[in-house]
């Protein structure tokens, strides 16, 4: 009997450690994404005059697309953080009331959060590619005398 109880205790400790590690990793990912998105948004605004060549006016659409693609993850990550708070609220309510509806709400939120996070990562990469394309186009135009 004591062996079984000891195994359960070790499993609980391991699950708590795993949850803590996962929470820190997710928090780090979100912070990194926010830093990258804001750095590239700010950098392109600050260096716009140095990057942009008037003969490549059509390339501005790459920049606008990149800005939009980098703004989307910022909004999504704010939404995800709010949803995480809601999931914790539902979990606390479930523990207080044992209401299964609260449990189901709490469980559903992280599933949606993974989809939103994936879309934010894809959008961030697309934004970086679009801004990279804008920069490359304007560097080439500058070198050929544009």
C-alpha positions as CSV (number, residue, x, y, z in Angstrom):
1,X,0.0,0.0,0.0
2,X,2.8,2.5,0.8
3,X,4.5,1.7,-2.5
4,X,1.4,2.7,-4.4
5,X,1.0,5.9,-2.4
6,X,4.7,6.8,-2.9
7,X,4.3,6.3,-6.7
8,X,1.3,8.7,-6.7
9,X,3.2,11.3,-4.8
10,X,6.1,11.1,-7.2
11,X,3.8,11.3,-10.1
12,X,2.1,14.4,-8.6
13,X,5.4,16.1,-8.0
14,X,6.5,15.2,-11.6
15,X,3.3,16.6,-13.1
16,X,3.7,19.8,-11.1
17,X,7.3,20.2,-12.2
18,X,6.3,19.5,-15.8
19,X,3.5,22.0,-15.7
20,X,5.8,24.6,-14.2
21,X,8.4,23.9,-17.0
22,X,5.8,24.1,-19.7
23,X,4.4,27.4,-18.3
24,X,7.8,28.9,-18.3
25,X,8.5,27.7,-21.8
26,X,5.2,29.1,-23.2
27,X,5.8,32.4,-21.4
28,X,9.3,32.6,-22.9
29,X,7.9,31.9,-26.4
30,X,5.3,34.6,-26.1
31,X,7.9,37.1,-24.8
32,X,10.3,36.2,-27.6
33,X,7.5,36.6,-30.2
34,X,6.5,39.9,-28.8
35,X,10.1,41.1,-28.8
36,X,10.7,40.0,-32.4
37,X,7.5,41.5,-33.7
38,X,7.9,44.9,-32.0
39,X,11.6,45.1,-32.9
40,X,10.9,44.6,-36.6
41,X,7.9,46.9,-36.6
42,X,9.9,49.6,-34.9
43,X,13.0,49.0,-36.9
44,X,11.3,49.3,-40.2
45,X,9.6,52.5,-39.0
46,X,12.9,54.0,-37.8
47,X,14.9,53.0,-40.8
48,X,12.2,53.5,-43.4
49,X,13.9,56.4,-45.2
50,X,17.2,54.5,-45.4
51,X,15.5,51.3,-46.7
52,X,13.0,52.7,-49.2
53,X,13.9,53.6,-52.8
54,X,11.3,55.5,-54.7
55,X,11.9,53.5,-57.9
56,X,10.7,50.5,-56.1
57,X,7.5,52.1,-55.0
58,X,5.5,48.9,-55.5
59,X,7.7,47.2,-52.8
60,X,5.8,49.2,-50.2
61,X,3.1,46.6,-50.4
62,X,5.6,44.0,-49.1
63,X,6.2,46.3,-46.1
64,X,2.5,46.9,-45.4
65,X,1.9,43.2,-45.6
66,X,4.8,42.6,-43.2
67,X,3.5,45.1,-40.8
68,X,0.0,43.6,-40.8
69,X,1.5,40.1,-40.4
70,X,3.6,41.2,-37.5
71,X,0.7,43.1,-35.8
72,X,-1.5,40.0,-35.9
73,X,0.6,38.0,-33.4
74,X,0.7,40.9,-31.0
75,X,-3.1,41.0,-30.9
76,X,-3.4,37.2,-30.7
77,X,-0.9,36.9,-27.9
78,X,-2.8,39.4,-25.8
79,X,-6.0,37.4,-26.5
80,X,-4.3,34.1,-25.6
81,X,-3.0,35.6,-22.3
82,X,-6.5,36.8,-21.4
83,X,-7.9,33.3,-22.3
84,X,-5.3,31.7,-20.0
85,X,-6.6,33.8,-17.2
86,X,-10.1,32.8,-18.0
87,X,-9.1,29.1,-18.0
88,X,-7.6,29.5,-14.5
89,X,-10.7,31.2,-13.4
90,X,-12.9,28.4,-14.6
91,X,-10.5,25.9,-13.0
92,X,-10.8,27.6,-9.7
93,X,-14.6,27.8,-10.0
94,X,-14.6,24.0,-10.8
95,X,-12.7,23.2,-7.6
96,X,-15.0,25.4,-5.6
97,X,-18.3,24.1,-7.0
98,X,-17.5,20.8,-8.8
99,X,-19.6,22.1,-11.7
100,X,-18.6,20.1,-14.8
101,X,-19.5,23.0,-17.1
102,X,-16.7,25.0,-15.5
103,X,-14.3,22.1,-16.0
104,X,-15.3,21.7,-19.7
105,X,-14.8,25.5,-20.3
106,X,-11.4,25.4,-18.6
107,X,-10.3,22.4,-20.8
108,X,-11.5,23.9,-24.0
109,X,-9.5,27.1,-23.7
110,X,-6.0,25.7,-24.1
111,X,-7.0,23.7,-27.2
112,X,-8.1,26.9,-28.9
113,X,-5.0,28.6,-27.6
114,X,-2.7,26.2,-29.4
115,X,-4.5,26.9,-32.7
116,X,-4.2,30.7,-32.1
117,X,-0.5,30.3,-31.1
118,X,0.2,28.3,-34.3
119,X,-1.5,31.0,-36.4
120,X,0.5,33.7,-34.6
121,X,3.8,31.9,-35.3
122,X,3.0,31.5,-39.0
123,X,2.0,35.1,-39.3
124,X,5.2,36.2,-37.6
125,X,7.3,34.2,-40.0
126,X,5.3,35.6,-42.9
127,X,5.8,39.1,-41.7
128,X,9.6,38.6,-41.3
129,X,9.7,37.2,-44.8
130,X,7.7,40.1,-46.3
131,X,9.9,42.7,-44.6
132,X,13.0,40.8,-45.7
133,X,11.7,40.8,-49.3
134,X,10.9,44.6,-49.0
135,X,14.5,45.2,-47.8
136,X,16.1,43.0,-50.4
137,X,14.1,44.6,-53.3
138,X,15.1,48.1,-52.1
139,X,18.8,47.1,-51.7
140,X,18.9,45.7,-55.2
141,X,17.2,48.8,-56.6
142,X,19.6,51.0,-54.7
143,X,22.6,49.0,-56.1
144,X,21.4,49.2,-59.7
145,X,21.0,53.0,-59.4
146,X,17.3,53.3,-58.5
